[in-house]
């Protein structure tokens, strides 16, 4: 299908330029002025709207297989596409954990059948699956995932020998969840003895505290420097951690990179009063000073990528006491709109939003021909009306879990169209599911 987009304000590589764009064969065939005479199957008049590269979310939990009462690849990929997320990278802490090449292949096969968005899946690292881990193909798998701190699912890697071996022998990107397990367990025991079942969600960042994050991130960086490993640390939450990262070296040359999530930029400890367990996540949302440090680190390039860590649980699961309520919150339908809200507030420009959510993930993971609006690249695009509004209501959510911590908010922009690998997948609230997304590849 040939799609012609006319009169768009194209946001790409630090510039906003009024141009037209032609899509043909799944790719961007031509960018330029006055293309209205070119033949097309569909013409979209983008007058007054901004055309962005599709968002690449490098950290989501879509819960399939084994936890599909919370979410699945079909429902969550649709929610992602509705939010302008055209590509996602999904985590291995499903059931069973993706710890073998066969289980990893099963996830790819399922996604090819039901995922409206483009996809990749991390290979999981356990304490005793090194042989399987080292079989992973860096050309068609986004990376290896190590939980250096337990979170949802039992995938903690606490064997120092295993960590050394993986960091030494892996020839591809390693992504880590960094929280020091001993610190978290010791704090948990103290709070259980002191408060029993009456621990409040607001005490979550005291239990999973700054020290736990800094100790683990420092250890991962030390291992990476020792073995010259390509390391990417997920969801940074503290000001102390921000300073661990380099903001001088160009991103394409960095061996150690970092990610910050939209909820850590958008919430702080003041929000536990109203939202409680709904914003309980690992690592924890922390105080306002840390939130401000994350913003500073993002804007001065200590932090490289913005992601969601979309991690849905059912409403009933979240209503349990603190100790039983699982960590994680659903976010993949609104990350771009959240960041555009921050744009309106003057915190970040739309050009920097595109840099951190589209260009940087492509560069960081060495994704083949995605993340930029360039002739010849895959046509992963999102059309946004910055003068529009989006009210987050329960009825508008596409998540299987059926709730969002953003309910009741009115976000100051509206996504009108999302194009995935040249396919118009979403248009004015309607999904077109004749074609599924593509498995992304990597130039490594």
VOLO-40726 format. One record per residue (C-alpha): x, y, z. Coordinates in steps of 0.02 Angstrom, whole numbers, padded with zeros to 5 digits. Layout:
BEGIN
X, Y, Z
X, Y, Z
...
This chain:
BEGIN
X, Y, Z
00000, 00000, 00000
00067, 00170, -00051
00030, 00303, 00081
00059, 00487, 00048
00070, 00604, 00197
00053, 00787, 00150
00089, 00950, 00243
00170, 00870, 00395
00288, 00954, 00517
00420, 00816, 00518
00517, 00804, 00682
00681, 00715, 00650
00865, 00728, 00698
00846, 00891, 00794
00742, 00983, 00665
00560, 01018, 00625
00532, 01039, 00438
00369, 01056, 00340
00375, 00916, 00211
00276, 00778, 00126
00319, 00594, 00138
00282, 00443, 00028
00277, 00264, 00095
00296, 00119, -00025
00339, -00064, 00005
00341, -00038, 00193
00476, 00093, 00184
00496, 00281, 00168
00513, 00304, -00019
00526, 00492, -00031
00532, 00646, 00081
00514, 00819, 00007
00408, 00968, -00041
00256, 00965, -00155
00235, 00777, -00173
00046, 00790, -00193
00051, 00733, -00375
00128, 00564, -00333
00009, 00415, -00349
-00046, 00336, -00184
-00177, 00215, -00118
-00208, 00327, 00032
-00176, 00510, 00061
-00165, 00583, 00238
-00175, 00771, 00255
-00065, 00810, 00405
-00094, 00997, 00402
-00055, 01068, 00574
00009, 00901, 00639
00182, 00836, 00682
00253, 00676, 00606
00374, 00584, 00720
00471, 00422, 00705
00379, 00283, 00796
00430, 00264, 00978
00547, 00119, 01016
00514, 00054, 01192
00663, -00049, 01250
00579, -00120, 01406
00405, -00195, 01418
00325, -00343, 01505
00182, -00411, 01399
00160, -00567, 01511
00144, -00699, 01376
00163, -00845, 01402
00100, -00897, 01571
00033, -00735, 01644
-00098, -00693, 01514
-00231, -00652, 01644
-00132, -00490, 01663
-00088, -00453, 01481
-00040, -00535, 01317
00053, -00493, 01158
-00107, -00453, 01063
-00185, -00333, 01188
-00027, -00243, 01243
00044, -00221, 01067
-00121, -00139, 01017
-00109, -00023, 01167
00070, 00017, 01118
00023, 00058, 00938
-00120, 00169, 00999
00012, 00263, 01098
00131, 00286, 00952
00248, 00145, 01008
00288, 00054, 00847
00426, -00060, 00914
00447, -00146, 01082
00576, -00257, 01167
00498, -00379, 01289
00571, -00455, 01446
00603, -00639, 01486
00517, -00654, 01657
00364, -00739, 01585
00308, -00914, 01636
00409, -01013, 01595
00555, -00892, 01598
00636, -00871, 01427
00796, -00960, 01477
00818, -01075, 01327
00832, -01042, 01141
00676, -01147, 01113
00570, -01045, 01234
00637, -00885, 01158
00591, -00946, 00983
00415, -00986, 01045
00391, -00803, 01094
00448, -00743, 00924
00332, -00864, 00837
00183, -00805, 00940
00222, -00622, 00910
00227, -00650, 00722
00045, -00706, 00734
-00031, -00577, 00852
00081, -00423, 00878
00021, -00266, 00790
00187, -00183, 00834
00365, -00228, 00784
00449, -00337, 00913
00604, -00410, 00990
00629, -00517, 01145
00771, -00523, 01270
00854, -00689, 01308
00848, -00721, 01495
01003, -00755, 01599
00989, -00872, 01748
01116, -00940, 01870
01143, -01098, 01767
01100, -01071, 01582
01263, -00996, 01517
01276, -01119, 01373
01103, -01071, 01310
01136, -00886, 01335
01293, -00890, 01227
01195, -00967, 01082
01095, -00806, 01063
01109, -00724, 00892
01153, -00539, 00911
01086, -00501, 00737
00905, -00545, 00778
00889, -00534, 00968
00893, -00366, 01057
00999, -00421, 01204
01026, -00525, 01359
00931, -00480, 01517
01002, -00503, 01691
00902, -00470, 01849
01038, -00416, 01971
00900, -00395, 02099
00739, -00495, 02114
00582, -00419, 02043
00423, -00492, 01969
00465, -00673, 01932
00604, -00779, 02005
00750, -00735, 01891
00877, -00666, 02014
01057, -00697, 01958
01160, -00694, 02118
01299, -00814, 02070
01455, -00707, 02052
01537, -00839, 01942
01389, -00833, 01823
01394, -00644, 01814
01581, -00645, 01778
01559, -00776, 01642
01417, -00687, 01555
01501, -00517, 01560
01663, -00594, 01497
01592, -00700, 01356
01437, -00611, 01292
01463, -00534, 01120
01303, -00431, 01127
01215, -00303, 01234
01175, -00350, 01413
01030, -00259, 01495
01022, -00262, 01685
00895, -00230, 01822
01005, -00164, 01961
00954, -00175, 02144
01064, -00254, 02277
00969, -00404, 02341
01052, -00412, 02511
01008, -00230, 02548
00827, -00254, 02495
00807, -00412, 02600
00885, -00333, 02753
00772, -00180, 02738
00620, -00291, 02710
00656, -00387, 02869
00673, -00226, 02969
00507, -00158, 02906
00418, -00325, 02932
00476, -00331, 03113
00429, -00150, 03143
00265, -00133, 03048
00205, -00310, 03008
00065, -00303, 02879
00046, -00115, 02901
00187, -00059, 02787
00127, 00081, 02673
00164, 00096, 02486
00252, 00261, 02527
00383, 00158, 02620
00427, 00060, 02463
00571, 00178, 02417
00639, 00158, 02593
00644, -00031, 02575
00708, -00031, 02396
00817, 00119, 02432
00952, 00223, 02350
01091, 00115, 02423
01020, -00043, 02344
01016, 00041, 02174
01188, 00120, 02183
01275, -00037, 02246
01206, -00145, 02107
01229, -00020, 01965
01408, 00010, 02022
01441, -00176, 02021
01371, -00197, 01846
01476, -00052, 01781
01631, -00123, 01865
01603, -00291, 01780
01572, -00208, 01612
01730, -00104, 01622
01831, -00256, 01675
01774, -00358, 01525
01735, -00217, 01401
01555, -00278, 01396
01416, -00185, 01305
01307, -00143, 01457
01138, -00055, 01463
01067, -00020, 01637
00879, -00007, 01642
00765, 00112, 01741
00888, 00224, 01834
00802, 00306, 01984
00931, 00399, 02089
01037, 00553, 02070
01190, 00457, 02132
01172, 00331, 01990
01156, 00467, 01857
01335, 00519, 01892
01399, 00344, 01855
01370, 00372, 01669
01470, 00462, 01535
01391, 00614, 01452
01537, 00661, 01340
01561, 00511, 01225
01440, 00506, 01076
01303, 00378, 01105
01356, 00266, 00960
01527, 00248, 01041
01470, 00216, 01220
01499, 00043, 01293
01393, 00080, 01447
01222, 00162, 01424
01070, 00198, 01530
00881, 00214, 01528
00756, 00318, 01625
00570, 00277, 01629
00423, 00393, 01605
00351, 00355, 01777
00512, 00401, 01866
00510, 00566, 01771
00325, 00595, 01803
00296, 00537, 01983
00385, 00557, 02149
00354, 00504, 02329
00218, 00636, 02349
00109, 00533, 02231
00099, 00378, 02343
-00034, 00465, 02448
-00159, 00463, 02306
-00099, 00313, 02204
-00025, 00192, 02333
00014, 00020, 02263
-00039, 00076, 02089
00133, 00157, 02070
00228, 00025, 02169
00367, -00031, 02052
00546, -00093, 02055
00656, 00006, 02066
00545, 00117, 02170
00483, 00290, 02126
00586, 00401, 02240
00588, 00578, 02308
00573, 00742, 02215
00760, 00776, 02224
00795, 00613, 02133
00660, 00653, 02006
00743, 00820, 01970
00913, 00736, 01956
00842, 00615, 01828
00777, 00760, 01724
00946, 00845, 01732
01035, 00683, 01686
00918, 00655, 01540
00943, 00829, 01469
01133, 00828, 01489
01148, 00653, 01413
01204, 00554, 01565
01041, 00459, 01534
01017, 00400, 01355
00844, 00325, 01328
00665, 00352, 01388
00561, 00192, 01406
00407, 00130, 01499
00446, -00034, 01589
00262, -00070, 01553
00220, -00201, 01684
00033, -00234, 01705
-00050, -00325, 01850
-00234, -00348, 01883
-00331, -00221, 01985
-00367, -00352, 02120
-00182, -00394, 02136
-00141, -00212, 02164
-00274, -00195, 02302
-00183, -00316, 02418
-00076, -00264, 02566
00094, -00192, 02524
00190, -00355, 02542
00073, -00449, 02425
00039, -00316, 02294
00154, -00347, 02145
00268, -00212, 02076
00240, -00134, 01907
00119, -00019, 01817
00043, -00012, 01642
00109, 00133, 01538
00138, 00084, 01356
-00018, 00171, 01288
00035, 00344, 01346
00225, 00370, 01356
00235, 00486, 01207
00087, 00589, 01267
00162, 00598, 01442
00324, 00665, 01373
00230, 00789, 01263
00143, 00847, 01422
00316, 00884, 01491
00355, 00973, 01328
00206, 01087, 01355
00267, 01119, 01532
00434, 01177, 01462
00539, 01034, 01530
00594, 00960, 01364
00575, 01002, 01180
00484, 00890, 01057
00648, 00868, 00964
00731, 00799, 01121
00582, 00685, 01154
00608, 00610, 00981
00794, 00596, 01012
00772, 00501, 01175
00623, 00391, 01127
00660, 00354, 00944
00837, 00395, 00887
00931, 00343, 01045
00854, 00168, 01061
00897, 00138, 00878
01077, 00193, 00903
01098, 00108, 01071
01034, -00062, 01013
01101, -00043, 00835
00929, -00073, 00761
00929, -00094, 00573
00846, 00051, 00479
00721, 00108, 00610
00706, 00253, 00731
00733, 00393, 00605
00633, 00473, 00465
00751, 00438, 00320
00724, 00382, 00142
00748, 00193, 00131
00711, 00164, 00315
00562, 00064, 00375
00408, 00174, 00388
00377, 00173, 00576
00286, 00337, 00603
00164, 00424, 00720
00060, 00576, 00677
00023, 00689, 00825
-00095, 00836, 00846
-00008, 00946, 00974
-00164, 01055, 00984
-00273, 00906, 01030
-00309, 00826, 01197
-00321, 00647, 01261
-00421, 00607, 01416
-00363, 00448, 01500
-00521, 00352, 01546
-00549, 00171, 01590
-00653, 00152, 01432
-00511, 00215, 01322
-00381, 00092, 01386
-00327, -00055, 01279
-00232, -00147, 01417
-00302, -00315, 01470
-00282, -00262, 01653
-00405, -00121, 01622
-00330, 00016, 01729
-00197, 00152, 01724
-00119, 00265, 01856
-00153, 00407, 01735
-00343, 00389, 01738
-00428, 00558, 01752
-00283, 00654, 01675
-00304, 00753, 01515
-00144, 00743, 01413
-00113, 00892, 01299
-00092, 00805, 01130
-00179, 00672, 01025
-00110, 00531, 00920
-00209, 00520, 00758
-00114, 00391, 00654
00018, 00257, 00688
00108, 00172, 00544
00203, 00011, 00580
00325, -00052, 00448
00226, 00039, 00315
00057, -00025, 00374
-00072, 00100, 00437
-00106, 00007, 00600
-00204, 00141, 00693
-00311, 00284, 00628
-00422, 00398, 00732
-00454, 00265, 00865
-00477, 00121, 00742
-00355, -00024, 00727
-00315, -00101, 00557
-00254, -00277, 00592
-00234, -00348, 00417
-00045, -00352, 00442
00058, -00388, 00597
00221, -00302, 00646
00394, -00360, 00596
00534, -00442, 00694
00669, -00310, 00706
00850, -00347, 00665
01014, -00272, 00724
01171, -00215, 00635
01303, -00288, 00748
